[in-house]
Amino acid sequence: MPSTQNPSSNVIKLRVPPETRDLISRAAALTGKSRSQFVRDSALRRALDVLGHDEEDVEDGREDDEEDRKPSAALRKLMTAKAPWDDPA
């Protein structure tokens, strides 16, 4: 049976409590988006924020060289933090 899914897209499945699903559904409805669109857009914005990228990089299809990207303050803090397993007990 041929797939009707866009070959350039992938599926991500999430398990969430009913209360979380309902909250996401209400927020999606308020923005005029489907639940899937809302979750996808929200996850993308958060990932870009964590990585220090902006939405224009994705929207324009640009891929910047990693050498040209400056790490965010959160990433610098994470990378310089001492790992819990490195502490002598």
SESETI-461819 format. One record per residue (C-alpha): x, z, y; residue in one letter; residue number from 0. Coordinates in steps of 0.05 Angstrom, whole numbers. Example, Ala and Ser with C-alpha at 12.3 -4.5 7.8 and 13.67 -1.06 7.14 Angstrom:
2
<site><east>246</east><up>156</up><north>-90</north><code>A</code><pos>0</pos></site>
<site><east>273</east><up>143</up><north>-21</north><code>S</code><pos>1</pos></site>
This chain:
89
<site><east>0</east><up>0</up><north>0</north><code>M</code><pos>0</pos></site>
<site><east>32</east><up>-21</up><north>67</north><code>P</code><pos>1</pos></site>
<site><east>45</east><up>33</up><north>118</north><code>S</code><pos>2</pos></site>
<site><east>6</east><up>29</up><north>183</north><code>T</code><pos>3</pos></site>
<site><east>56</east><up>76</up><north>216</north><code>Q</code><pos>4</pos></site>
<site><east>103</east><up>48</up><north>268</north><code>N</code><pos>5</pos></site>
<site><east>169</east><up>38</up><north>230</north><code>P</code><pos>6</pos></site>
<site><east>208</east><up>67</up><north>289</north><code>S</code><pos>7</pos></site>
<site><east>172</east><up>134</up><north>286</north><code>S</code><pos>8</pos></site>
<site><east>181</east><up>193</up><north>241</north><code>N</code><pos>9</pos></site>
<site><east>134</east><up>248</up><north>219</north><code>V</code><pos>10</pos></site>
<site><east>148</east><up>322</up><north>234</north><code>I</code><pos>11</pos></site>
<site><east>101</east><up>371</up><north>201</north><code>K</code><pos>12</pos></site>
<site><east>90</east><up>441</up><north>228</north><code>L</code><pos>13</pos></site>
<site><east>55</east><up>501</up><north>199</north><code>R</code><pos>14</pos></site>
<site><east>26</east><up>546</up><north>252</north><code>V</code><pos>15</pos></site>
<site><east>-25</east><up>602</up><north>251</north><code>P</code><pos>16</pos></site>
<site><east>-97</east><up>582</up><north>270</north><code>P</code><pos>17</pos></site>
<site><east>-91</east><up>619</up><north>337</north><code>E</code><pos>18</pos></site>
<site><east>-29</east><up>578</up><north>355</north><code>T</code><pos>19</pos></site>
<site><east>-63</east><up>513</up><north>336</north><code>R</code><pos>20</pos></site>
<site><east>-124</east><up>531</up><north>378</north><code>D</code><pos>21</pos></site>
<site><east>-81</east><up>549</up><north>438</north><code>L</code><pos>22</pos></site>
<site><east>-43</east><up>483</up><north>432</north><code>I</code><pos>23</pos></site>
<site><east>-109</east><up>446</up><north>425</north><code>S</code><pos>24</pos></site>
<site><east>-138</east><up>477</up><north>488</north><code>R</code><pos>25</pos></site>
<site><east>-75</east><up>462</up><north>528</north><code>A</code><pos>26</pos></site>
<site><east>-74</east><up>390</up><north>502</north><code>A</code><pos>27</pos></site>
<site><east>-147</east><up>380</up><north>521</north><code>A</code><pos>28</pos></site>
<site><east>-134</east><up>406</up><north>591</north><code>L</code><pos>29</pos></site>
<site><east>-78</east><up>354</up><north>599</north><code>T</code><pos>30</pos></site>
<site><east>-120</east><up>298</up><north>570</north><code>G</code><pos>31</pos></site>
<site><east>-73</east><up>288</up><north>511</north><code>K</code><pos>32</pos></site>
<site><east>-82</east><up>293</up><north>436</north><code>S</code><pos>33</pos></site>
<site><east>-52</east><up>353</up><north>402</north><code>R</code><pos>34</pos></site>
<site><east>3</east><up>309</up><north>372</north><code>S</code><pos>35</pos></site>
<site><east>20</east><up>278</up><north>440</north><code>Q</code><pos>36</pos></site>
<site><east>21</east><up>347</up><north>472</north><code>F</code><pos>37</pos></site>
<site><east>67</east><up>377</up><north>419</north><code>V</code><pos>38</pos></site>
<site><east>113</east><up>316</up><north>420</north><code>R</code><pos>39</pos></site>
<site><east>119</east><up>316</up><north>496</north><code>D</code><pos>40</pos></site>
<site><east>129</east><up>391</up><north>500</north><code>S</code><pos>41</pos></site>
<site><east>182</east><up>391</up><north>445</north><code>A</code><pos>42</pos></site>
<site><east>218</east><up>332</up><north>478</north><code>L</code><pos>43</pos></site>
<site><east>220</east><up>366</up><north>546</north><code>R</code><pos>44</pos></site>
<site><east>246</east><up>431</up><north>515</north><code>R</code><pos>45</pos></site>
<site><east>300</east><up>394</up><north>475</north><code>A</code><pos>46</pos></site>
<site><east>323</east><up>356</up><north>537</north><code>L</code><pos>47</pos></site>
<site><east>325</east><up>421</up><north>576</north><code>D</code><pos>48</pos></site>
<site><east>367</east><up>456</up><north>523</north><code>V</code><pos>49</pos></site>
<site><east>415</east><up>397</up><north>518</north><code>L</code><pos>50</pos></site>
<site><east>421</east><up>389</up><north>594</north><code>G</code><pos>51</pos></site>
<site><east>391</east><up>319</up><north>594</north><code>H</code><pos>52</pos></site>
<site><east>334</east><up>294</up><north>637</north><code>D</code><pos>53</pos></site>
<site><east>273</east><up>255</up><north>618</north><code>E</code><pos>54</pos></site>
<site><east>298</east><up>192</up><north>654</north><code>E</code><pos>55</pos></site>
<site><east>353</east><up>186</up><north>602</north><code>D</code><pos>56</pos></site>
<site><east>300</east><up>178</up><north>547</north><code>V</code><pos>57</pos></site>
<site><east>249</east><up>139</up><north>587</north><code>E</code><pos>58</pos></site>
<site><east>300</east><up>87</up><north>609</north><code>D</code><pos>59</pos></site>
<site><east>328</east><up>83</up><north>539</north><code>G</code><pos>60</pos></site>
<site><east>397</east><up>102</up><north>564</north><code>R</code><pos>61</pos></site>
<site><east>444</east><up>140</up><north>520</north><code>E</code><pos>62</pos></site>
<site><east>500</east><up>173</up><north>558</north><code>D</code><pos>63</pos></site>
<site><east>567</east><up>186</up><north>527</north><code>D</code><pos>64</pos></site>
<site><east>573</east><up>258</up><north>507</north><code>E</code><pos>65</pos></site>
<site><east>639</east><up>263</up><north>545</north><code>E</code><pos>66</pos></site>
<site><east>602</east><up>248</up><north>610</north><code>D</code><pos>67</pos></site>
<site><east>550</east><up>303</up><north>599</north><code>R</code><pos>68</pos></site>
<site><east>563</east><up>372</up><north>626</north><code>K</code><pos>69</pos></site>
<site><east>539</east><up>430</up><north>583</north><code>P</code><pos>70</pos></site>
<site><east>483</east><up>473</up><north>611</north><code>S</code><pos>71</pos></site>
<site><east>496</east><up>545</up><north>630</north><code>A</code><pos>72</pos></site>
<site><east>457</east><up>567</up><north>569</north><code>A</code><pos>73</pos></site>
<site><east>500</east><up>524</up><north>523</north><code>L</code><pos>74</pos></site>
<site><east>564</east><up>550</up><north>555</north><code>R</code><pos>75</pos></site>
<site><east>541</east><up>621</up><north>545</north><code>K</code><pos>76</pos></site>
<site><east>522</east><up>608</up><north>473</north><code>L</code><pos>77</pos></site>
<site><east>589</east><up>574</up><north>457</north><code>M</code><pos>78</pos></site>
<site><east>630</east><up>631</up><north>488</north><code>T</code><pos>79</pos></site>
<site><east>589</east><up>688</up><north>456</north><code>A</code><pos>80</pos></site>
<site><east>621</east><up>725</up><north>399</north><code>K</code><pos>81</pos></site>
<site><east>586</east><up>713</up><north>333</north><code>A</code><pos>82</pos></site>
<site><east>555</east><up>775</up><north>302</north><code>P</code><pos>83</pos></site>
<site><east>592</east><up>763</up><north>237</north><code>W</code><pos>84</pos></site>
<site><east>659</east><up>764</up><north>274</north><code>D</code><pos>85</pos></site>
<site><east>650</east><up>838</up><north>294</north><code>D</code><pos>86</pos></site>
<site><east>687</east><up>884</up><north>247</north><code>P</code><pos>87</pos></site>
<site><east>640</east><up>934</up><north>216</north><code>A</code><pos>88</pos></site>
